[in-house]
Amino acid sequence: MIGRGRDLSEEREKLVVPVRVTAEQRLDVYLWNHLNWKSRTRLQSLIRIGRVLVNGERTKPARRVRAGDTVTLVLSPGAGVPRYDAIPLEVLYEDPWLVAVNKPPGLLVHPVGRHVYDTLINHLHHRYRGQVGEDGEPLVPRLCHRIDRDTTGVLVAAKEAWTHKEVQAAFERRLVAKEYLALAVGPYPADRSTLTVPIGEGRSLETCLEHVSLKESRTAVRVLARFEGHTLLACVPHTGRQNQIRVHLAAAGHPIAGDERYGGGKAQAGFPGRYLLHSRFLEFYHPRLKCAIEVTAPLPPDFQELLGRLPPPAAP
């Protein structure tokens, strides 16, 4: 179970992780398995600089932890007490092993940089703190996949380790059906199309398309509605490249509205102050229930309200 404690001598906020293992395990491996929002390299660095304590003592990444040890991760010197009640979670699906929520815009899914507490995984930890599963073990939510800060919609987390491993593997092997809604700039030409531009890593459209290591990418696109100056699209990514839908639509000359990074420009007056991409639908195999689970997320209110205000396309 992951909890929070306070070290009064140093006035620091801490994330306290009581070790619950039946066999010895390296400290960095244990933390990486339990806090999958941190990279293993980052965790090793935190251990070396003394931001991770075992039974109150500084140690090394290779230390073997055992049942009964207490591991303390010091997250943010001088941080105030975090608040979890600012963003209520909209639960779309829940059972003893999994939960799916409708992620709101502007919310990071896991801690990054100075964003330590104000993330979706923190809210999930708070929601299930003190609860135990059918096996008597504490519920520790783990993200099965990720979506970007300004992308809204379905996000799935597991409450226990085995289900997390199985569902996360399904995402990594592209065995999960997905559909996103995107408001694209301009009149998208075809009612249906498939975008196959190879994509590499990069912080701009040019660097993504000109990277030395381009990877095969495929996104199916279907027009849902046409407006003056914009088109509402349903996008199904068949590969999982970083920012794939955003890059593919931008490369096709129809970037997502408000997507400054990939050419969509700043949000227009009256538009939400972000790019408009929504994870509407997921279908995946549930390893415990042994059946397919479908989860659908309604559009956020500001996106839905905007669609109701957009004028129809001009007559030819």
C-alpha positions as CSV (number, residue, x, y, z in Angstrom):
1,M,0.0,0.0,0.0
2,I,1.2,3.5,-0.8
3,G,0.6,6.1,1.9
4,R,1.8,9.5,2.9
5,G,3.7,10.5,6.0
6,R,5.3,13.7,7.4
7,D,8.9,14.0,8.7
8,L,8.6,16.8,11.2
9,S,12.4,17.1,11.6
10,E,12.9,18.1,8.0
11,E,9.4,19.5,7.2
12,R,9.1,17.4,4.1
13,E,6.2,15.7,2.5
14,K,6.9,12.0,1.9
15,L,5.4,9.0,0.1
16,V,5.8,6.0,2.4
17,V,5.9,2.6,0.8
18,P,5.7,-0.4,3.3
19,V,7.4,-3.3,1.5
20,R,5.0,-6.3,1.0
21,V,7.1,-8.9,-0.7
22,T,7.6,-12.6,0.0
23,A,11.1,-12.8,-1.4
24,E,14.1,-10.5,-1.6
25,Q,14.1,-7.9,-4.3
26,R,16.4,-5.0,-5.3
27,L,15.2,-1.7,-4.0
28,D,15.2,0.1,-7.3
29,V,13.2,-2.8,-8.9
30,Y,10.7,-2.8,-6.1
31,L,10.0,0.9,-6.4
32,W,9.8,0.7,-10.2
33,N,7.2,-2.0,-9.9
34,H,5.2,-0.1,-7.3
35,L,5.6,3.4,-8.7
36,N,5.4,2.9,-12.4
37,W,5.1,6.6,-13.0
38,K,8.8,7.0,-12.4
39,S,11.5,5.6,-14.6
40,R,13.9,3.1,-13.1
41,T,16.9,5.4,-13.9
42,R,15.2,8.3,-12.2
43,L,14.5,6.2,-9.1
44,Q,18.1,5.0,-9.0
45,S,19.2,8.7,-9.0
46,L,16.8,9.5,-6.1
47,I,18.2,6.6,-4.1
48,R,21.8,7.7,-4.7
49,I,21.1,11.3,-3.5
50,G,19.4,10.2,-0.4
51,R,15.8,10.8,-1.4
52,V,14.9,7.2,-0.7
53,L,15.3,5.7,2.8
54,V,15.1,2.1,3.9
55,N,14.1,1.8,7.6
56,G,15.1,5.5,7.9
57,E,18.6,5.1,6.5
58,R,20.2,6.1,3.2
59,T,21.1,3.2,0.9
60,K,22.0,2.0,-2.6
61,P,19.8,1.0,-5.6
62,A,21.1,-2.6,-5.4
63,R,20.1,-3.1,-1.7
64,R,17.9,-6.1,-1.2
65,V,14.6,-5.3,0.5
66,R,12.7,-7.8,2.6
67,A,9.2,-8.2,4.0
68,G,8.8,-5.9,7.0
69,D,11.1,-3.2,5.6
70,T,9.7,0.4,5.2
71,V,10.8,2.3,2.2
72,T,10.3,6.1,2.2
73,L,10.4,8.2,-1.0
74,V,11.0,11.9,-0.3
75,L,9.1,13.7,-3.0
76,S,9.2,17.4,-2.5
77,P,11.1,19.4,0.2
78,G,8.9,22.1,1.7
79,A,5.8,21.0,-0.2
80,G,2.5,21.7,1.4
81,V,-0.1,19.1,2.3
82,P,-1.6,18.0,-1.1
83,R,-5.3,18.4,-1.8
84,Y,-7.2,15.6,-3.5
85,D,-10.7,17.0,-3.4
86,A,-10.4,19.5,-6.2
87,I,-11.1,17.1,-9.1
88,P,-13.8,14.5,-8.5
89,L,-13.3,11.4,-10.6
90,E,-15.9,10.4,-13.1
91,V,-15.9,6.6,-13.0
92,L,-17.0,5.0,-16.2
93,Y,-16.5,1.3,-15.2
94,E,-15.4,-0.5,-12.0
95,D,-15.0,-4.0,-10.7
96,P,-12.8,-5.5,-7.9
97,W,-9.7,-5.5,-10.2
98,L,-10.0,-2.5,-12.6
99,V,-11.4,1.0,-12.8
100,A,-11.9,3.2,-15.8
101,V,-12.3,7.0,-15.5
102,N,-13.1,9.9,-17.8
103,K,-10.0,12.0,-17.6
104,P,-10.7,15.7,-17.6
105,P,-8.5,18.2,-19.6
106,G,-5.4,19.7,-18.1
107,L,-4.7,16.8,-15.7
108,L,-1.4,14.9,-15.9
109,V,-1.9,11.1,-15.4
110,H,1.3,10.6,-13.3
111,P,3.8,12.8,-11.5
112,V,6.3,14.7,-13.8
113,G,8.8,17.3,-12.7
114,R,7.2,19.6,-10.1
115,H,3.8,18.1,-10.6
116,V,4.0,15.7,-7.7
117,Y,0.5,15.5,-6.2
118,D,-1.9,17.0,-8.8
119,T,-2.1,14.0,-11.0
120,L,-4.7,11.3,-11.8
121,I,-2.7,8.5,-10.2
122,N,-2.6,10.5,-6.9
123,H,-6.4,10.9,-7.0
124,L,-6.7,7.1,-7.6
125,H,-4.3,6.3,-4.7
126,H,-6.4,8.6,-2.5
127,R,-9.7,7.0,-3.6
128,Y,-8.5,3.5,-2.7
129,R,-6.3,4.3,0.3
130,G,-7.0,1.8,3.1
131,Q,-9.0,-0.6,1.0
132,V,-8.1,-4.2,0.4
133,G,-8.8,-6.6,-2.5
134,E,-10.4,-10.1,-2.4
135,D,-7.0,-11.6,-1.6
136,G,-6.6,-9.4,1.5
137,E,-3.8,-7.3,0.0
138,P,-4.0,-3.5,-0.2
139,L,-5.4,-2.0,-3.4
140,V,-2.6,0.0,-5.2
141,P,-3.9,1.6,-8.4
142,R,-1.5,1.3,-11.4
143,L,-2.0,2.9,-14.8
144,C,-2.5,0.4,-17.6
145,H,-1.7,3.1,-20.3
146,R,-1.3,6.8,-20.6
147,I,-2.9,9.8,-22.4
148,D,-1.5,13.3,-22.7
149,R,-2.4,16.1,-20.3
150,D,-4.9,17.9,-22.6
151,T,-6.3,14.7,-24.1
152,T,-9.6,13.8,-22.4
153,G,-11.5,10.5,-22.1
154,V,-11.2,6.9,-21.1
155,L,-8.2,5.9,-19.0
156,V,-7.9,2.4,-17.3
157,A,-6.1,1.5,-14.1
158,A,-5.7,-1.8,-12.3
159,K,-6.1,-2.2,-8.6
160,E,-3.7,-5.1,-8.2
161,A,-0.4,-6.2,-9.7
162,W,-1.4,-9.3,-11.8
163,T,-4.3,-7.6,-13.6
164,H,-2.1,-4.6,-14.2
165,K,0.5,-6.8,-15.8
166,E,-2.0,-8.5,-18.1
167,V,-3.9,-5.4,-19.2
168,Q,-0.8,-3.3,-19.7
169,A,0.7,-6.1,-21.9
170,A,-2.5,-6.0,-24.0
171,F,-2.0,-2.3,-24.6
172,E,1.7,-2.7,-25.4
173,R,0.8,-5.5,-27.9
174,R,-1.9,-3.4,-29.6
175,L,-4.7,-5.8,-28.6
176,V,-6.9,-2.9,-27.4
177,A,-9.5,-1.3,-29.7
178,K,-9.5,2.5,-29.4
179,E,-11.4,5.4,-30.9
180,Y,-10.6,9.1,-30.5
181,L,-12.7,12.1,-31.5
182,A,-10.7,15.1,-32.9
183,L,-11.8,18.5,-34.1
184,A,-9.6,19.1,-37.1
185,V,-8.9,22.4,-38.8
186,G,-10.3,22.9,-42.2
187,P,-12.6,20.8,-44.5
188,Y,-11.2,17.2,-44.3
189,P,-11.4,16.0,-47.9
190,A,-12.5,12.3,-47.7
191,D,-15.3,10.8,-45.7
192,R,-13.0,7.9,-44.9
193,S,-9.2,7.5,-45.2
194,T,-6.2,5.8,-43.7
195,L,-3.1,7.8,-42.8
196,T,0.2,5.9,-43.0
197,V,2.9,8.6,-42.8
198,P,5.9,7.1,-40.9
199,I,6.6,8.8,-37.5
200,G,9.7,9.3,-35.4
201,E,10.2,11.1,-32.1
202,G,10.2,14.9,-32.0
203,R,8.9,18.0,-30.4
204,S,7.5,19.5,-33.7
205,L,5.9,18.2,-36.9
206,E,9.1,18.6,-38.8
207,T,11.2,16.6,-36.4
208,C,8.7,13.8,-36.1
209,L,8.5,13.4,-39.9
210,E,12.3,13.8,-40.5
211,H,13.6,11.7,-37.6
212,V,16.5,9.4,-38.5
213,S,14.4,6.4,-37.1
214,L,10.9,6.6,-38.6
215,K,8.4,3.8,-37.7
216,E,5.4,2.5,-39.6
217,S,2.2,4.2,-38.5
218,R,-1.4,3.8,-39.4
219,T,-4.5,5.7,-38.4
220,A,-8.0,5.2,-39.8
221,V,-10.0,8.4,-40.1
222,R,-13.8,8.8,-40.5
223,V,-15.7,12.1,-40.8
224,L,-18.5,12.5,-38.3
225,A,-19.6,16.1,-38.9
226,R,-18.6,19.1,-41.0
227,F,-18.6,22.7,-39.8
228,E,-17.4,26.0,-41.3
229,G,-13.7,25.8,-40.9
230,H,-13.5,22.6,-39.0
231,T,-14.3,18.8,-39.2
232,L,-15.2,16.4,-36.4
233,L,-13.3,13.1,-37.0
234,A,-13.3,9.7,-35.5
235,C,-9.7,8.4,-35.4
236,V,-8.7,4.8,-34.8
237,P,-4.9,4.3,-34.2
238,H,-3.8,0.9,-35.4
239,T,-0.2,1.5,-34.2
240,G,1.0,3.3,-31.0
241,R,3.4,6.0,-32.0
242,Q,3.8,9.0,-29.7
243,N,1.2,11.6,-30.4
244,Q,0.3,9.6,-33.5
245,I,-3.2,11.1,-34.2
246,R,-1.9,14.6,-33.7
247,V,1.0,14.1,-36.0
248,H,-0.9,12.2,-38.7
249,L,-3.7,14.9,-38.9
250,A,-1.1,17.7,-39.0
251,A,0.9,15.9,-41.7
252,A,-2.4,15.6,-43.7
253,G,-2.8,19.4,-43.5
254,H,-5.6,19.2,-41.0
255,P,-4.1,19.6,-37.5
256,I,-6.2,19.4,-34.4
257,A,-7.7,22.7,-33.4
258,G,-5.7,24.4,-30.7
259,D,-2.7,22.0,-31.1
260,E,0.1,24.6,-31.2
261,R,2.9,22.0,-31.2
262,Y,1.8,20.5,-34.5
263,G,0.4,23.5,-36.4
264,G,-3.1,23.8,-35.1
265,G,-2.5,27.3,-33.9
266,K,-3.7,28.9,-30.6
267,A,-7.2,28.2,-29.5
268,Q,-9.6,30.7,-31.1
269,A,-11.8,33.0,-29.1
270,G,-14.7,30.9,-27.7
271,F,-12.7,27.7,-28.0
272,P,-11.4,25.7,-25.0
273,G,-7.7,26.7,-24.3
274,R,-6.3,23.4,-25.4
275,Y,-6.2,21.0,-28.4
276,L,-9.4,19.1,-28.9
277,L,-8.7,15.3,-28.8
278,H,-10.9,12.9,-26.8
279,S,-10.5,9.2,-26.1
280,R,-14.1,8.2,-26.7
281,F,-13.9,4.4,-26.6
282,L,-11.8,1.4,-25.5
283,E,-12.4,-2.3,-25.8
284,F,-10.0,-4.8,-24.1
285,Y,-10.0,-8.3,-22.7
286,H,-10.5,-8.6,-19.0
287,P,-8.1,-11.3,-17.7
288,R,-10.0,-11.9,-14.5
289,L,-13.6,-12.0,-16.0
290,K,-12.3,-13.6,-19.2
291,C,-14.5,-11.4,-21.4
292,A,-14.3,-8.2,-23.5
293,I,-15.0,-4.9,-21.7
294,E,-16.2,-1.9,-23.6
295,V,-15.9,1.6,-22.0
296,T,-17.2,4.8,-23.6
297,A,-16.6,8.3,-22.3
298,P,-18.8,11.3,-23.1
299,L,-17.2,14.5,-24.4
300,P,-16.2,17.0,-21.8
301,P,-18.8,19.8,-21.5
302,D,-16.8,22.5,-23.1
303,F,-16.0,20.4,-26.2
304,Q,-19.7,19.4,-26.5
305,E,-20.9,22.9,-26.1
306,L,-18.5,24.1,-28.7
307,L,-19.8,21.6,-31.3
308,G,-23.3,23.0,-30.6
309,R,-22.1,26.5,-31.5
310,L,-20.0,25.8,-34.6
311,P,-21.8,27.0,-37.8
312,P,-22.5,24.5,-40.6
313,P,-20.2,24.5,-43.7
314,A,-20.8,27.3,-46.2
315,A,-22.8,26.3,-49.2
316,P,-20.7,25.5,-52.3
